[in-house]
């Protein structure tokens, strides 16, 4: 083999090795950057979802507190007046306020009224066991849960 051929083979081998190292380093660097960007994107999306959920819970708390201090609600919890249900907890109330469940508790933590309704389907729905359990553990005051 001539010297030219040997030099050319060594040059090609060194070039191939350098190219391989370059691609490996590039892959590691871009992989880390892409992973970080993906994690940041996911974290941002989760934060937006949590903020939306927090706003929704705050609005529901305000609505429940408003109903809880209302004299008619207090009377209903004490005497279970069916007229209150007709006037205030019909299907339109669920639709207008945008909720699916209502649970009223007395001061002893006993469920006075519980209902599930799907405004979009226009039909009654069963209460999930967790809602009834969580509502039943509240005590000490009249509590309205949505």
N, CA, C and O atoms as CSV, one atom per row, in Angstrom:
chain,resi,resn,atom,element,x,y,z
A,1,UNK,N,N,0.839,-1.165,0.000
A,1,UNK,CA,C,0.000,0.000,0.000
A,1,UNK,C,C,0.892,1.239,0.000
A,1,UNK,O,O,1.903,1.302,0.699
A,2,UNK,N,N,0.499,2.192,-0.782
A,2,UNK,CA,C,1.312,3.404,-0.901
A,2,UNK,C,C,1.065,4.327,0.298
A,2,UNK,O,O,0.096,4.168,1.040
A,3,UNK,N,N,1.947,5.265,0.455
A,3,UNK,CA,C,1.837,6.219,1.553
A,3,UNK,C,C,0.591,7.075,1.408
A,3,UNK,O,O,-0.068,7.400,2.396
A,4,UNK,N,N,0.267,7.443,0.162
A,4,UNK,CA,C,-0.936,8.227,-0.100
A,4,UNK,C,C,-2.169,7.489,0.384
A,4,UNK,O,O,-3.043,8.096,1.003
A,5,UNK,N,N,-2.262,6.200,0.119
A,5,UNK,CA,C,-3.407,5.397,0.500
A,5,UNK,C,C,-3.496,5.290,2.011
A,5,UNK,O,O,-4.579,5.404,2.585
A,6,UNK,N,N,-2.351,5.069,2.660
A,6,UNK,CA,C,-2.341,4.971,4.120
A,6,UNK,C,C,-2.800,6.281,4.761
A,6,UNK,O,O,-3.606,6.269,5.691
A,7,UNK,N,N,-2.289,7.406,4.268
A,7,UNK,CA,C,-2.669,8.721,4.800
A,7,UNK,C,C,-4.164,8.949,4.575
A,7,UNK,O,O,-4.863,9.441,5.460
A,8,UNK,N,N,-4.643,8.590,3.392
A,8,UNK,CA,C,-6.067,8.755,3.087
A,8,UNK,C,C,-6.936,7.896,4.003
A,8,UNK,O,O,-7.977,8.361,4.468
A,9,UNK,N,N,-6.528,6.644,4.273
A,9,UNK,CA,C,-7.282,5.762,5.174
A,9,UNK,C,C,-7.282,6.304,6.611
A,9,UNK,O,O,-8.316,6.305,7.280
A,10,UNK,N,N,-6.122,6.761,7.072
A,10,UNK,CA,C,-6.037,7.337,8.425
A,10,UNK,C,C,-6.906,8.590,8.496
A,10,UNK,O,O,-7.636,8.789,9.467
A,11,UNK,N,N,-6.826,9.430,7.472
A,11,UNK,CA,C,-7.636,10.647,7.431
A,11,UNK,C,C,-9.127,10.301,7.469
A,11,UNK,O,O,-9.885,10.934,8.205
A,12,UNK,N,N,-9.550,9.329,6.705
A,12,UNK,CA,C,-10.964,8.909,6.681
A,12,UNK,C,C,-11.384,8.330,8.034
A,12,UNK,O,O,-12.486,8.597,8.513
A,13,UNK,N,N,-10.507,7.541,8.643
A,13,UNK,CA,C,-10.816,6.954,9.950
A,13,UNK,C,C,-10.959,8.048,11.005
A,13,UNK,O,O,-11.889,8.012,11.811
A,14,UNK,N,N,-10.048,9.019,11.007
A,14,UNK,CA,C,-10.117,10.124,11.961
A,14,UNK,C,C,-11.379,10.946,11.705
A,14,UNK,O,O,-12.066,11.339,12.648
A,15,UNK,N,N,-11.678,11.202,10.460
A,15,UNK,CA,C,-12.883,11.951,10.110
A,15,UNK,C,C,-14.144,11.210,10.570
A,15,UNK,O,O,-15.058,11.824,11.119
A,16,UNK,N,N,-14.191,9.924,10.352
A,16,UNK,CA,C,-15.343,9.123,10.769
A,16,UNK,C,C,-15.483,9.126,12.286
A,16,UNK,O,O,-16.590,9.230,12.815
A,17,UNK,N,N,-14.343,9.008,12.988
A,17,UNK,CA,C,-14.366,9.025,14.452
A,17,UNK,C,C,-14.836,10.385,14.961
A,17,UNK,O,O,-15.655,10.442,15.879
A,18,UNK,N,N,-14.346,11.461,14.398
A,18,UNK,CA,C,-14.762,12.810,14.800
A,18,UNK,C,C,-16.257,13.030,14.504
A,18,UNK,O,O,-16.973,13.629,15.307
A,19,UNK,N,N,-16.712,12.544,13.358
A,19,UNK,CA,C,-18.128,12.673,13.014
A,19,UNK,C,C,-18.999,11.908,14.010
A,19,UNK,O,O,-20.050,12.391,14.430
A,20,UNK,N,N,-18.547,10.708,14.381
A,20,UNK,CA,C,-19.278,9.900,15.353
A,20,UNK,C,C,-19.336,10.599,16.710
A,20,UNK,O,O,-20.389,10.632,17.347
A,21,UNK,N,N,-18.217,11.152,17.148
A,21,UNK,CA,C,-18.188,11.892,18.413
A,21,UNK,C,C,-19.104,13.112,18.338
A,21,UNK,O,O,-19.855,13.387,19.274
A,22,UNK,N,N,-19.042,13.839,17.228
A,22,UNK,CA,C,-19.890,15.020,17.049
A,22,UNK,C,C,-21.373,14.654,17.133
A,22,UNK,O,O,-22.139,15.325,17.825
A,23,UNK,N,N,-21.774,13.603,16.437
A,23,UNK,CA,C,-23.185,13.185,16.461
A,23,UNK,C,C,-23.603,12.706,17.852
A,23,UNK,O,O,-24.727,12.972,18.280
A,24,UNK,N,N,-22.730,12.013,18.555
A,24,UNK,CA,C,-23.053,11.532,19.910
A,24,UNK,C,C,-23.248,12.711,20.859
A,24,UNK,O,O,-24.207,12.745,21.630
A,25,UNK,N,N,-22.326,13.679,20.797
A,25,UNK,CA,C,-22.442,14.853,21.663
A,25,UNK,C,C,-23.698,15.649,21.303
A,25,UNK,O,O,-24.420,16.099,22.193
A,26,UNK,N,N,-23.958,15.822,20.033
A,26,UNK,CA,C,-25.153,16.546,19.591
A,26,UNK,C,C,-26.419,15.853,20.070
A,26,UNK,O,O,-27.363,16.512,20.508
A,27,UNK,N,N,-26.442,14.541,19.990
A,27,UNK,CA,C,-27.614,13.767,20.417
A,27,UNK,C,C,-27.864,13.960,21.913
A,27,UNK,O,O,-29.005,14.147,22.335
A,28,UNK,N,N,-26.808,13.914,22.702
A,28,UNK,CA,C,-26.944,14.084,24.154
A,28,UNK,C,C,-27.431,15.492,24.474
A,28,UNK,O,O,-28.344,15.672,25.279
A,29,UNK,N,N,-26.818,16.487,23.842
A,29,UNK,CA,C,-27.192,17.872,24.118
A,29,UNK,C,C,-28.625,18.153,23.689
A,29,UNK,O,O,-29.403,18.699,24.470
A,30,UNK,N,N,-28.984,17.794,22.475
A,30,UNK,CA,C,-30.349,18.066,22.001
A,30,UNK,C,C,-31.372,17.227,22.750
A,30,UNK,O,O,-32.499,17.673,22.969
A,31,UNK,N,N,-30.993,16.018,23.147
A,31,UNK,CA,C,-31.910,15.192,23.934
A,31,UNK,C,C,-32.214,15.831,25.268
A,31,UNK,O,O,-33.365,15.831,25.705
A,32,UNK,N,N,-31.205,16.378,25.925
A,32,UNK,CA,C,-31.415,17.058,27.205
A,32,UNK,C,C,-32.258,18.311,27.037
A,32,UNK,O,O,-33.155,18.580,27.836
A,33,UNK,N,N,-31.965,19.074,25.992
A,33,UNK,CA,C,-32.735,20.296,25.746
A,33,UNK,C,C,-34.193,19.945,25.445
A,33,UNK,O,O,-35.109,20.568,25.982
A,34,UNK,N,N,-34.401,18.956,24.596
A,34,UNK,CA,C,-35.774,18.561,24.253
A,34,UNK,C,C,-36.509,18.043,25.488
A,34,UNK,O,O,-37.687,18.344,25.679
A,35,UNK,N,N,-35.824,17.270,26.321
A,35,UNK,CA,C,-36.447,16.766,27.544
A,35,UNK,C,C,-36.817,17.888,28.487
A,35,UNK,O,O,-37.898,17.879,29.075
A,36,UNK,N,N,-35.922,18.859,28.636
A,36,UNK,CA,C,-36.203,20.003,29.503
A,36,UNK,C,C,-37.381,20.810,28.965
A,36,UNK,O,O,-38.266,21.207,29.723
A,37,UNK,N,N,-37.390,21.051,27.657
A,37,UNK,CA,C,-38.498,21.805,27.056
A,37,UNK,C,C,-39.825,21.072,27.231
A,37,UNK,O,O,-40.849,21.695,27.512
A,38,UNK,N,N,-39.806,19.763,27.068
A,38,UNK,CA,C,-41.016,18.975,27.241
A,38,UNK,C,C,-41.499,19.032,28.692
A,38,UNK,O,O,-42.691,19.201,28.947
A,39,UNK,N,N,-40.580,18.892,29.628
A,39,UNK,CA,C,-40.942,18.974,31.042
A,39,UNK,C,C,-41.497,20.345,31.405
A,39,UNK,O,O,-42.470,20.444,32.152
A,40,UNK,N,N,-40.881,21.407,30.877
A,40,UNK,CA,C,-41.371,22.760,31.135
A,40,UNK,C,C,-42.767,22.941,30.552
A,40,UNK,O,O,-43.624,23.568,31.174
A,41,UNK,N,N,-42.996,22.399,29.370
A,41,UNK,CA,C,-44.308,22.498,28.740
A,41,UNK,C,C,-45.361,21.759,29.556
A,41,UNK,O,O,-46.456,22.276,29.779
A,42,UNK,N,N,-45.032,20.562,29.996
A,42,UNK,CA,C,-45.971,19.781,30.808
A,42,UNK,C,C,-46.249,20.499,32.116
A,42,UNK,O,O,-47.400,20.586,32.543
A,43,UNK,N,N,-45.214,21.013,32.755
A,43,UNK,CA,C,-45.379,21.710,34.023
A,43,UNK,C,C,-46.266,22.949,33.836
A,43,UNK,O,O,-47.122,23.233,34.674
A,44,UNK,N,N,-46.062,23.672,32.756
A,44,UNK,CA,C,-46.893,24.843,32.465
A,44,UNK,C,C,-48.349,24.458,32.271
A,44,UNK,O,O,-49.245,25.131,32.781
A,45,UNK,N,N,-48.592,23.373,31.532
A,45,UNK,CA,C,-49.966,22.922,31.308
A,45,UNK,C,C,-50.631,22.484,32.604
A,45,UNK,O,O,-51.809,22.764,32.823
A,46,UNK,N,N,-49.888,21.802,33.462
A,46,UNK,CA,C,-50.439,21.369,34.748
A,46,UNK,C,C,-50.776,22.583,35.612
A,46,UNK,O,O,-51.818,22.605,36.267
A,47,UNK,N,N,-49.907,23.589,35.619
A,47,UNK,CA,C,-50.168,24.803,36.397
A,47,UNK,C,C,-51.415,25.512,35.902
A,47,UNK,O,O,-52.210,25.985,36.714
A,48,UNK,N,N,-51.609,25.600,34.600
A,48,UNK,CA,C,-52.812,26.226,34.039
A,48,UNK,C,C,-54.051,25.446,34.457
A,48,UNK,O,O,-55.060,26.043,34.833
A,49,UNK,N,N,-53.985,24.121,34.396
A,49,UNK,CA,C,-55.121,23.293,34.794
A,49,UNK,C,C,-55.427,23.449,36.278
A,49,UNK,O,O,-56.593,23.521,36.665
A,50,UNK,N,N,-54.400,23.500,37.102
A,50,UNK,CA,C,-54.606,23.680,38.546
A,50,UNK,C,C,-55.216,25.046,38.851
A,50,UNK,O,O,-56.074,25.156,39.726
A,51,UNK,N,N,-54.791,26.068,38.154
A,51,UNK,CA,C,-55.359,27.403,38.349
A,51,UNK,C,C,-56.828,27.430,37.942
A,51,UNK,O,O,-57.652,28.041,38.622
A,52,UNK,N,N,-57.155,26.770,36.837
A,52,UNK,CA,C,-58.555,26.708,36.405
A,52,UNK,C,C,-59.403,25.958,37.425
A,52,UNK,O,O,-60.523,26.368,37.730
A,53,UNK,N,N,-58.871,24.864,37.949
A,53,UNK,CA,C,-59.583,24.104,38.972
A,53,UNK,C,C,-59.769,24.940,40.232
A,53,UNK,O,O,-60.838,24.912,40.841
A,54,UNK,N,N,-58.757,25.671,40.619
A,54,UNK,CA,C,-58.844,26.542,41.805
A,54,UNK,C,C,-59.908,27.620,41.621
A,54,UNK,O,O,-60.664,27.911,42.547
A,55,UNK,N,N,-59.969,28.211,40.430
A,55,UNK,CA,C,-61.010,29.217,40.154
A,55,UNK,C,C,-62.403,28.597,40.244
A,55,UNK,O,O,-63.328,29.199,40.790
A,56,UNK,N,N,-62.539,27.396,39.705
A,56,UNK,CA,C,-63.832,26.702,39.740
A,56,UNK,C,C,-64.240,26.386,41.176
A,56,UNK,O,O,-65.397,26.582,41.549
A,57,UNK,N,N,-63.309,25.906,41.971
A,57,UNK,CA,C,-63.604,25.592,43.371
A,57,UNK,C,C,-63.959,26.850,44.162
A,57,UNK,O,O,-64.853,26.819,45.008
A,58,UNK,N,N,-63.272,27.943,43.894
A,58,UNK,CA,C,-63.574,29.206,44.568
A,58,UNK,C,C,-64.984,29.667,44.226
A,58,UNK,O,O,-65.723,30.109,45.106
A,59,UNK,N,N,-65.359,29.568,42.961
A,59,UNK,CA,C,-66.715,29.959,42.551
A,59,UNK,C,C,-67.762,29.066,43.205
A,59,UNK,O,O,-68.804,29.554,43.641
A,60,UNK,N,N,-67.497,27.771,43.278
A,60,UNK,CA,C,-68.440,26.858,43.922
A,60,UNK,C,C,-68.550,27.127,45.421
A,60,UNK,O,O,-69.641,27.058,45.987
A,61,UNK,N,N,-67.423,27.434,46.064
A,61,UNK,CA,C,-67.450,27.777,47.487
A,61,UNK,C,C,-68.296,29.017,47.742
A,61,UNK,O,O,-69.074,29.058,48.695
A,62,UNK,N,N,-68.142,30.027,46.891
A,62,UNK,CA,C,-68.934,31.250,47.052
A,62,UNK,C,C,-70.418,30.961,46.880
A,62,UNK,O,O,-71.247,31.455,47.645
A,63,UNK,N,N,-70.746,30.164,45.878
A,63,UNK,CA,C,-72.146,29.818,45.637
A,63,UNK,C,C,-72.721,29.027,46.807
A,63,UNK,O,O,-73.834,29.301,47.256
A,64,UNK,N,N,-71.969,28.050,47.300
A,64,UNK,CA,C,-72.438,27.239,48.430
A,64,UNK,C,C,-72.582,28.089,49.682
A,64,UNK,O,O,-73.551,27.930,50.424
A,65,UNK,N,N,-71.642,28.983,49.929
A,65,UNK,CA,C,-71.723,29.850,51.104
A,65,UNK,C,C,-72.930,30.773,51.008
A,65,UNK,O,O,-73.605,31.023,52.007
A,66,UNK,N,N,-73.202,31.277,49.811
A,66,UNK,CA,C,-74.361,32.145,49.603
A,66,UNK,C,C,-75.652,31.410,49.951
A,66,UNK,O,O,-76.507,31.957,50.648
A,67,UNK,N,N,-75.795,30.201,49.482
A,67,UNK,CA,C,-77.005,29.420,49.762
A,67,UNK,C,C,-77.067,29.021,51.237
A,67,UNK,O,O,-78.154,28.968,51.812
A,68,UNK,N,N,-75.935,28.744,51.847
A,68,UNK,CA,C,-75.914,28.265,53.233
A,68,UNK,C,C,-76.400,29.322,54.216
A,68,UNK,O,O,-77.019,28.980,55.223
A,69,UNK,N,N,-76.133,30.602,53.946
A,69,UNK,CA,C,-76.562,31.646,54.882
A,69,UNK,C,C,-77.945,32.204,54.560
A,69,UNK,O,O,-78.447,33.073,55.274
A,70,UNK,N,N,-78.543,31.722,53.517
A,70,UNK,CA,C,-79.852,32.180,53.097
A,70,UNK,C,C,-80.894,31.611,54.067
A,70,UNK,O,O,-80.881,30.415,54.361
A,71,UNK,N,N,-81.806,32.477,54.569
A,71,UNK,CA,C,-82.800,32.047,55.560
A,71,UNK,C,C,-83.677,30.914,55.046
A,71,UNK,O,O,-83.995,29.990,55.794
A,72,UNK,N,N,-84.071,30.976,53.781
A,72,UNK,CA,C,-84.914,29.913,53.220
A,72,UNK,C,C,-84.194,28.571,53.236
A,72,UNK,O,O,-84.809,27.535,53.490
A,73,UNK,N,N,-82.897,28.588,52.965
A,73,UNK,CA,C,-82.121,27.348,52.998
A,73,UNK,C,C,-82.061,26.806,54.423
A,73,UNK,O,O,-82.214,25.607,54.652
A,74,UNK,N,N,-81.837,27.706,55.369
A,74,UNK,CA,C,-81.783,27.281,56.771
A,74,UNK,C,C,-83.118,26.646,57.179
A,74,UNK,O,O,-83.145,25.594,57.818
A,75,UNK,N,N,-84.214,27.296,56.804
A,75,UNK,CA,C,-85.541,26.750,57.132
A,75,UNK,C,C,-85.748,25.394,56.475
A,75,UNK,O,O,-86.279,24.476,57.099
A,76,UNK,N,N,-85.334,25.264,55.226
A,76,UNK,CA,C,-85.488,23.988,54.523
A,76,UNK,C,C,-84.739,22.878,55.242
A,76,UNK,O,O,-85.265,21.776,55.403
A,77,UNK,N,N,-83.526,23.156,55.673
A,77,UNK,CA,C,-82.730,22.140,56.345
A,77,UNK,C,C,-83.410,21.716,57.651
A,77,UNK,O,O,-83.331,20.554,58.050
A,78,UNK,N,N,-84.075,22.662,58.308
A,78,UNK,CA,C,-84.749,22.339,59.561
A,78,UNK,C,C,-86.087,21.633,59.339
A,78,UNK,O,O,-86.376,20.645,60.014
A,79,UNK,N,N,-86.928,22.132,58.385
A,79,UNK,CA,C,-88.281,21.567,58.244
A,79,UNK,C,C,-88.491,20.722,56.988
A,79,UNK,O,O,-89.559,20.135,56.816
A,80,UNK,N,N,-87.481,20.652,56.101
A,80,UNK,CA,C,-87.531,19.850,54.866
A,80,UNK,C,C,-88.746,20.188,53.991
A,80,UNK,O,O,-89.421,19.303,53.464
A,81,UNK,N,N,-88.992,21.443,53.859
A,81,UNK,CA,C,-90.120,21.982,53.105
A,81,UNK,C,C,-89.981,21.652,51.620
A,81,UNK,O,O,-89.011,22.059,50.981
A,82,UNK,N,N,-90.928,20.931,51.082
A,82,UNK,CA,C,-90.890,20.521,49.659
A,82,UNK,C,C,-91.063,21.719,48.720
A,82,UNK,O,O,-90.599,21.679,47.581
A,83,UNK,N,N,-91.711,22.761,49.175
A,83,UNK,CA,C,-91.895,23.950,48.337
A,83,UNK,C,C,-90.539,24.587,48.007
A,83,UNK,O,O,-90.338,25.099,46.906
A,84,UNK,N,N,-89.626,24.550,48.959
A,84,UNK,CA,C,-88.277,25.070,48.739
A,84,UNK,C,C,-87.603,24.319,47.597
A,84,UNK,O,O,-86.947,24.920,46.746
A,85,UNK,N,N,-87.771,23.009,47.587
A,85,UNK,CA,C,-87.164,22.207,46.518
A,85,UNK,C,C,-87.715,22.602,45.153
A,85,UNK,O,O,-86.965,22.762,44.191
A,86,UNK,N,N,-89.042,22.758,45.082
A,86,UNK,CA,C,-89.665,23.122,43.799
A,86,UNK,C,C,-89.167,24.484,43.309
A,86,UNK,O,O,-88.869,24.660,42.127
A,87,UNK,N,N,-89.081,25.447,44.240
A,87,UNK,CA,C,-88.698,26.810,43.866
A,87,UNK,C,C,-87.203,26.958,43.582
A,87,UNK,O,O,-86.808,27.729,42.708
A,88,UNK,N,N,-86.384,26.227,44.313
A,88,UNK,CA,C,-84.957,26.527,44.279
A,88,UNK,C,C,-84.046,25.431,43.739
A,88,UNK,O,O,-82.904,25.711,43.373
A,89,UNK,N,N,-84.512,24.220,43.684
A,89,UNK,CA,C,-83.624,23.138,43.267
A,89,UNK,C,C,-84.197,22.322,42.111
A,89,UNK,O,O,-84.024,21.105,42.042
A,90,UNK,N,N,-84.869,23.004,41.224
A,90,UNK,CA,C,-85.371,22.337,40.029
A,90,UNK,C,C,-84.252,22.113,39.023
A,90,UNK,O,O,-83.103,22.489,39.255
A,91,UNK,N,N,-84.595,21.516,37.941
A,91,UNK,CA,C,-83.603,21.199,36.904
A,91,UNK,C,C,-82.898,22.446,36.373
A,91,UNK,O,O,-81.705,22.406,36.071
A,92,UNK,N,N,-83.635,23.554,36.258
A,92,UNK,CA,C,-83.028,24.786,35.737
A,92,UNK,C,C,-81.933,25.311,36.647
A,92,UNK,O,O,-80.953,25.879,36.164
A,93,UNK,N,N,-82.076,25.136,37.945
A,93,UNK,CA,C,-81.044,25.594,38.877
A,93,UNK,C,C,-79.728,24.875,38.593
A,93,UNK,O,O,-78.663,25.493,38.574
A,94,UNK,N,N,-79.810,23.595,38.377
A,94,UNK,CA,C,-78.595,22.827,38.068
A,94,UNK,C,C,-77.987,23.322,36.751
A,94,UNK,O,O,-76.769,23.447,36.622
A,95,UNK,N,N,-78.852,23.598,35.789
A,95,UNK,CA,C,-78.373,24.042,34.474
A,95,UNK,C,C,-77.756,25.431,34.565
A,95,UNK,O,O,-76.663,25.656,34.044
A,96,UNK,N,N,-78.437,26.360,35.218
A,96,UNK,CA,C,-77.965,27.745,35.298
A,96,UNK,C,C,-76.668,27.845,36.093
A,96,UNK,O,O,-75.730,28.524,35.676
A,97,UNK,N,N,-76.615,27.168,37.237
A,97,UNK,CA,C,-75.423,27.249,38.076
A,97,UNK,C,C,-74.302,26.325,37.613
A,97,UNK,O,O,-73.169,26.448,38.077
A,98,UNK,N,N,-74.606,25.407,36.709
A,98,UNK,CA,C,-73.584,24.542,36.126
A,98,UNK,C,C,-73.004,23.517,37.073
A,98,UNK,O,O,-71.795,23.289,37.076
A,99,UNK,N,N,-73.851,22.893,37.877
A,99,UNK,CA,C,-73.357,21.829,38.737
A,99,UNK,C,C,-74.192,20.572,38.556
A,99,UNK,O,O,-75.302,20.621,38.027
A,100,UNK,N,N,-73.652,19.453,38.999
A,100,UNK,CA,C,-74.311,18.166,38.824
A,100,UNK,C,C,-74.836,17.575,40.124
A,100,UNK,O,O,-75.693,16.691,40.102
A,101,UNK,N,N,-74.333,18.052,41.251
A,101,UNK,CA,C,-74.713,17.455,42.531
A,101,UNK,C,C,-75.009,18.550,43.547
A,101,UNK,O,O,-74.369,19.602,43.550
A,102,UNK,N,N,-75.991,18.286,44.411
A,102,UNK,CA,C,-76.289,19.166,45.542
A,102,UNK,C,C,-76.529,18.289,46.756
A,102,UNK,O,O,-77.285,17.318,46.695
A,103,UNK,N,N,-75.879,18.638,47.866
A,103,UNK,CA,C,-76.041,17.896,49.114
A,103,UNK,C,C,-76.215,18.925,50.221
A,103,UNK,O,O,-75.379,19.813,50.390
A,104,UNK,N,N,-77.306,18.804,50.977
A,104,UNK,CA,C,-77.568,19.683,52.106
A,104,UNK,C,C,-77.450,18.871,53.393
A,104,UNK,O,O,-78.010,17.781,53.507
A,105,UNK,N,N,-76.711,19.420,54.362
A,105,UNK,CA,C,-76.518,18.756,55.650
A,105,UNK,C,C,-77.073,19.634,56.759
A,105,UNK,O,O,-77.061,20.861,56.653
A,106,UNK,N,N,-77.557,19.007,57.819
A,106,UNK,CA,C,-77.984,19.787,58.977
A,106,UNK,C,C,-76.810,19.985,59.919
A,106,UNK,O,O,-75.689,19.580,59.610
A,107,UNK,N,N,-77.058,20.605,61.068
A,107,UNK,CA,C,-75.975,20.908,62.003
A,107,UNK,C,C,-75.385,19.663,62.643
A,107,UNK,O,O,-74.302,19.721,63.225
A,108,UNK,N,N,-76.079,18.546,62.543
A,108,UNK,CA,C,-75.564,17.287,63.083
A,108,UNK,C,C,-74.780,16.493,62.028
A,108,UNK,O,O,-74.311,15.388,62.299
A,109,UNK,N,N,-74.646,17.050,60.856
A,109,UNK,CA,C,-73.913,16.378,59.795
A,109,UNK,C,C,-74.729,15.347,59.055
A,109,UNK,O,O,-74.175,14.556,58.293
A,110,UNK,N,N,-76.038,15.335,59.261
A,110,UNK,CA,C,-76.911,14.372,58.580
A,110,UNK,C,C,-77.352,14.939,57.237
A,110,UNK,O,O,-77.626,16.132,57.107
A,111,UNK,N,N,-77.412,14.082,56.270
A,111,UNK,CA,C,-77.832,14.518,54.938
A,111,UNK,C,C,-79.334,14.750,54.949
A,111,UNK,O,O,-80.115,13.846,55.246
A,112,UNK,N,N,-79.728,15.986,54.618
A,112,UNK,CA,C,-81.138,16.359,54.544
A,112,UNK,C,C,-81.641,16.190,53.115
A,112,UNK,O,O,-82.775,15.769,52.889
A,113,UNK,N,N,-80.787,16.523,52.159
A,113,UNK,CA,C,-81.178,16.456,50.746
A,113,UNK,C,C,-79.923,16.165,49.933
A,113,UNK,O,O,-78.866,16.748,50.174
A,114,UNK,N,N,-80.049,15.279,48.993
A,114,UNK,CA,C,-78.940,14.968,48.089
A,114,UNK,C,C,-79.527,14.628,46.731
A,114,UNK,O,O,-80.474,13.849,46.625
A,115,UNK,N,N,-78.957,15.217,45.702
A,115,UNK,CA,C,-79.471,14.963,44.352
A,115,UNK,C,C,-78.346,15.096,43.343
A,115,UNK,O,O,-77.470,15.951,43.470
A,116,UNK,N,N,-78.390,14.242,42.351
A,116,UNK,CA,C,-77.492,14.345,41.212
A,116,UNK,C,C,-78.327,14.555,39.958
A,116,UNK,O,O,-79.344,13.890,39.764
A,117,UNK,N,N,-77.899,15.469,39.117
A,117,UNK,CA,C,-78.636,15.772,37.884
A,117,UNK,C,C,-77.645,16.175,36.809
A,117,UNK,O,O,-76.726,16.956,37.056
A,118,UNK,N,N,-77.838,15.640,35.620
A,118,UNK,CA,C,-76.998,15.988,34.482
A,118,UNK,C,C,-77.787,16.930,33.581
A,118,UNK,O,O,-78.676,16.481,32.857
A,119,UNK,N,N,-77.479,18.243,33.609
A,119,UNK,CA,C,-78.235,19.207,32.802
A,119,UNK,C,C,-78.133,18.962,31.297
A,119,UNK,O,O,-79.080,19.231,30.558
A,120,UNK,N,N,-76.994,18.456,30.846
A,120,UNK,CA,C,-76.825,18.225,29.413
A,120,UNK,C,C,-77.697,17.072,28.935
A,120,UNK,O,O,-78.298,17.148,27.863
A,121,UNK,N,N,-77.769,16.003,29.728
A,121,UNK,CA,C,-78.600,14.853,29.357
A,121,UNK,C,C,-80.045,15.049,29.785
A,121,UNK,O,O,-80.942,14.371,29.282
A,122,UNK,N,N,-80.279,15.987,30.724
A,122,UNK,CA,C,-81.624,16.247,31.204
A,122,UNK,C,C,-82.191,15.107,32.037
A,122,UNK,O,O,-83.384,14.812,31.959
A,123,UNK,N,N,-81.335,14.461,32.840
A,123,UNK,CA,C,-81.834,13.346,33.643
A,123,UNK,C,C,-81.107,13.256,34.975
A,123,UNK,O,O,-80.001,13.770,35.141
A,124,UNK,N,N,-81.762,12.586,35.919
A,124,UNK,CA,C,-81.183,12.346,37.235
A,124,UNK,C,C,-79.978,11.414,37.084
A,124,UNK,O,O,-79.967,10.517,36.240
A,125,UNK,N,N,-78.975,11.646,37.916
A,125,UNK,CA,C,-77.814,10.767,37.950
A,125,UNK,C,C,-77.548,10.387,39.399
A,125,UNK,O,O,-77.851,11.161,40.307
A,126,UNK,N,N,-76.987,9.209,39.624
A,126,UNK,CA,C,-76.712,8.808,41.006
A,126,UNK,C,C,-75.545,9.602,41.588
A,126,UNK,O,O,-74.629,10.015,40.876
A,127,UNK,N,N,-75.607,9.799,42.889
A,127,UNK,CA,C,-74.501,10.459,43.576
A,127,UNK,C,C,-73.339,9.482,43.710
A,127,UNK,O,O,-73.546,8.338,44.115
A,128,UNK,N,N,-72.142,9.901,43.383
A,128,UNK,CA,C,-70.990,9.034,43.628
A,128,UNK,C,C,-70.837,8.809,45.132
A,128,UNK,O,O,-71.071,9.731,45.914
A,129,UNK,N,N,-70.457,7.629,45.544
A,129,UNK,CA,C,-70.321,7.346,46.979
A,129,UNK,C,C,-69.389,8.315,47.699
A,129,UNK,O,O,-69.625,8.637,48.863
A,130,UNK,N,N,-68.354,8.779,47.046
A,130,UNK,CA,C,-67.413,9.700,47.673
A,130,UNK,C,C,-68.028,11.030,48.048
A,130,UNK,O,O,-67.641,11.625,49.054
A,131,UNK,N,N,-68.982,11.511,47.259
A,131,UNK,CA,C,-69.636,12.784,47.575
A,131,UNK,C,C,-70.475,12.637,48.836
A,131,UNK,O,O,-70.414,13.483,49.729
A,132,UNK,N,N,-71.238,11.593,48.910
A,132,UNK,CA,C,-72.090,11.388,50.080
A,132,UNK,C,C,-71.224,11.199,51.314
A,132,UNK,O,O,-71.533,11.752,52.369
A,133,UNK,N,N,-70.149,10.433,51.206
A,133,UNK,CA,C,-69.262,10.191,52.342
A,133,UNK,C,C,-68.612,11.489,52.803
A,133,UNK,O,O,-68.569,11.772,54.000
A,134,UNK,N,N,-68.104,12.284,51.853
A,134,UNK,CA,C,-67.447,13.541,52.214
A,134,UNK,C,C,-68.442,14.496,52.850
A,134,UNK,O,O,-68.114,15.188,53.813
A,135,UNK,N,N,-69.659,14.536,52.317
A,135,UNK,CA,C,-70.674,15.420,52.870
A,135,UNK,C,C,-71.084,14.953,54.259
A,135,UNK,O,O,-71.328,15.779,55.139
A,136,UNK,N,N,-71.163,13.666,54.467
A,136,UNK,CA,C,-71.611,13.126,55.744
A,136,UNK,C,C,-70.606,13.394,56.861
A,136,UNK,O,O,-70.985,13.395,58.032
A,137,UNK,N,N,-69.358,13.618,56.534
A,137,UNK,CA,C,-68.347,13.878,57.548
A,137,UNK,C,C,-68.302,15.337,57.991
A,137,UNK,O,O,-67.586,15.663,58.938
A,138,UNK,N,N,-69.043,16.218,57.334
A,138,UNK,CA,C,-69.083,17.624,57.729
A,138,UNK,C,C,-70.028,17.773,58.913
A,138,UNK,O,O,-71.127,17.219,58.903
A,139,UNK,N,N,-69.605,18.526,59.941
A,139,UNK,CA,C,-70.462,18.726,61.103
A,139,UNK,C,C,-70.294,20.143,61.625
A,139,UNK,O,O,-69.373,20.866,61.244
A,140,UNK,N,N,-71.209,20.517,62.508
A,140,UNK,CA,C,-71.065,21.779,63.213
A,140,UNK,C,C,-71.831,22.938,62.626
A,140,UNK,O,O,-72.017,23.931,63.330
A,141,UNK,N,N,-72.282,22.891,61.411
A,141,UNK,CA,C,-73.020,23.999,60.812
A,141,UNK,C,C,-73.791,23.455,59.624
A,141,UNK,O,O,-73.532,22.357,59.131
A,142,UNK,N,N,-74.750,24.264,59.182
A,142,UNK,CA,C,-75.457,23.868,57.958
A,142,UNK,C,C,-74.460,23.981,56.824
A,142,UNK,O,O,-73.767,24.990,56.688
A,143,UNK,N,N,-74.394,22.974,56.039
A,143,UNK,CA,C,-73.413,22.919,54.960
A,143,UNK,C,C,-74.153,22.626,53.675
A,143,UNK,O,O,-74.983,21.718,53.620
A,144,UNK,N,N,-73.858,23.383,52.657
A,144,UNK,CA,C,-74.400,23.151,51.330
A,144,UNK,C,C,-73.228,22.756,50.453
A,144,UNK,O,O,-72.277,23.527,50.322
A,145,UNK,N,N,-73.267,21.593,49.856
A,145,UNK,CA,C,-72.183,21.108,49.005
A,145,UNK,C,C,-72.695,21.028,47.575
A,145,UNK,O,O,-73.806,20.559,47.326
A,146,UNK,N,N,-71.876,21.489,46.641
A,146,UNK,CA,C,-72.256,21.358,45.222
A,146,UNK,C,C,-71.378,20.323,44.597
A,146,UNK,O,O,-71.510,20.039,43.406
